[in-house]
Amino acid sequence: MKAGISLFSIIVPIGLVLLVTALAFAIYKITYKRKINRRLAEGRDADIKPMMSPVKFIVITLICSIIGLILLWGLLIVFFTANLNIDRLKLVSVPSISIMSDSLINDSMMNEYKFGDEIKGYTKHTFDDGDTCLEVYVLNQEYTHVFAPVMVAAKYTGSKDISHSDLTAAFKHNYFSANWDTPGENSLMAIDTGGYQGEFTIDYALFYRSEEPVDINYADHKTSLKLNVNEFGQVSIVE
């Protein structure tokens, strides 16, 4: 099979060069005969430009055909390589998140999950600063590309009156934010890193209740974590 493909790849270019040369030489012969007939009809006084010899014409045509074929082949390679790279980029998925509310978890294989519980297949990392508690579940290596690489649970453990809270995941070119007051106490944010590679952050922002309007751009309390996705799609906590 390989020998057939190799032979085909040699025969086709040679055939194209010979075909172009044959067509060019056929046109040359027609033109050459017309000029000969005109000279015979008009005599030596006929204003006819001389033509190159047949051998010289064939050599020049062969050289030009080969150069043209090489240029065409190069353009085709560039074109198909560019299209292939575009198709590959389309196959690489971008990061995304899903909010697993209490009701959704209750109807899933994790129906017994409560805030702070272990999740099989994941390594739990707890971050508690006294006011907030973040439970970050990182998928174990053997399950990479099977389940969501990261799941996050967040809870306010302080005593202040909270107006609202947000849980966000920020990648280099993608930013996801969810109001963390409505999903429920045992909810999870499932983060699919897709084909992303590099660092991203998880932020849990709290806004205290106040008589004055709340500025959503400035949280009263924020807990931030930095994570990293390596070339194999595995996620780790950045210390």
N, C-alpha and C positions, 0 to 999 in steps of 0.2 A: 504493500500500500504506500509506504513511504517512497519507494523507488518510482512508482507511478506518478505521485505528486511532484517529485523532483524533476522527472522527465517532462511533465506537462508544463512546469514553470519555466523550463528552458525552451521548449518548442514554441510556446505562444509568443514570447517576445521576438524570437528569431523570425517567426512567421509574419508578425506585424511589420517588422523592418523590411522584409522581402516584399511584402504586399505593397507597402508605401513606395518602395523603390521601383517595383514593377509598374505601378500606376503612373509614377512620375516619368519613368522612361517611355511609357506609351505616349504620354502627352508630348514628351521631347521628340519622339519619332515623327508624330503628326506635324509638329511645328517645323521640324527639320525638313521634312518632305515639301511642306508648303513653300519654305524659303528656297529650296532647290528648284522647284517648279517655277517660282517667280523669277529667279535668276535666269532660268532657261528661256522664259517668255520675254523678259525685258532686256536681257543681255548684260554686258559688263557695266552698263551705266545705271543699273538698278541700285537704289539706295537701301541696301540690306545690311544690317549689323551682323557681324560674324557670330557664330555660336561655338560654344566650347565643344571639345571632342566628346564622343559618347563615353569613353572610358573615364575621362575627368568628371563628366556629369554624374555617372554612376557612383564614383567614389565620394563625391561631395554629397550626393543624395543619401548614401548609406551613413555617412558621418552625421549629417543633420537629423536623420531618422533616429539614430541611436541616442543622440543628445536629447532630442524631443521626447523619446520614450522614457529616458531616465528622469527628465523633469516632470513628465506626467506621472510616473510611478511615485516620485517623491511627493507630489501634491496629493495623490490619492492616500498615501501613508499618513500625511499630516491631517487630512480631512477625517479619515476613519479613526485615527488615534484621538483626535479632539472629540469626536462623537462618542467614542468609548469612554473617555474620561468624564464626559457629561452624564452618560448613563450610570457610571459608577457613583458619581456624586448624588444622583437621584436615588440610588439604592441606600445611601447612608442616611438613616433616619435622624431627625433632630430630637433633642430632649423634649420630654413631655411629663405632665403630672396627672395623677388621678386622685380624687378625694374619696377615701373609703369611710363613709359615715357609719354611725352605729348600726343603722338598719341594714346597710350593705354588708357589713362585717357579720351581722347575725345570720345572714342568708348565705354565707360562704363557708369554706373549710376552716376559717378562723373564727367560727361563731362563739367560741369561749374566750376570745381575747379580751383582756382588760388592760387599762393603762399600766405600763410597767412590766407586763408579762413578757416572758421569753417567746420568741417565734422560731420554730424549727427551721433550720436552713439559714438562719441569720445570726450574726454576732451583734449583741446589744451593747451600745455605748451610752452611758447615762451622764448627763451634764446638768448639775443642780447648783444654782448660785444663791439659793435661799428664797428668791422671788419667782423664778421660773425653773421648770424641769423639762429638759428635752431628752427624749428617748430616740436614739438614732440606731436603726437596724440596718446593718450592712450585709449584703448577700454573701454567703460563703463561696469560695472559689469554685467548688465543684458544681455549683448551680448557676454559674455565669451564663447569661443569655437565655435562661429558662424562666426566672421570675424577675420582678422589679428589683434593680440593683440596690435601691435604698428605700426604706420606709421610715417615716418620722412621726412621732407623737409629741405633742406639746401641751403643757399644763401650767397654769398660774398657781403658785403655791403661797403667794404673799397675802397681805391683809388689806391692801388698798382697794378702793372701788374702781373697777375697770370699766371704761367706756366700751372699748372693743380691742381686739387683738388680731394680728395678721401673721400668717406663716408663709414665708417666701423661699423660693429656690432661684438663685441668680447664676446663670451661665454667662459665658463671654458675649454671646449674641442673643440670648433668650432669657426672659425674666417672667417668672410665674408667681402670682400672689393669690392667697386664699384667705377669706375672712374666717378666723378660727373660733368664732363664737357659735356658729350655727351647726357644724357637723355633729357635735356630740362629744362627751367626755372621753370616750374610748376610740375616737376617730384616728385615722392614719392618713398621711400624705404619702402616696406611692410615687417615687420618682424614677422614671425610665430615662437613663442617660443616652439611649440611642447609640449613635456612632460618635458621640462627643468624646474628646480626649483633652485632659487638662484639669484645672482647678475650677470649683464652683462653691458657692456659699449657701448656707441655710440660715435664715434670720427669723427669729420669733420676736415680734414687736408688740409692746403693750402701750395703750393710751389710757391714761387715768381720766376718770370722770371729772369734769370741771364745768363751772358755770360759763366760762368763756369758750368761744368756738375752738374745736380741736383742729390743730394743724396736722393733716395726715402725713406731711413730709417729715415731721419731727416726732419720733416716738419718745415717750417718757422713759421707757426701759426697753433695751434690746439685747437679746442673746444671739451671738453670731458664731457659726461653726464653718470651718473651711474643710472641704473634702477634695479628693483628687481621683480622676479616672485615668488609669494607665492604658497602654496600647492594646491590652487584651480585654478591655472593658471592665476590669476589676476596680472597685472603689475602696478607698482607704481614707481614714481620718487624718488630716494634716495637723500635727501637734503644734 
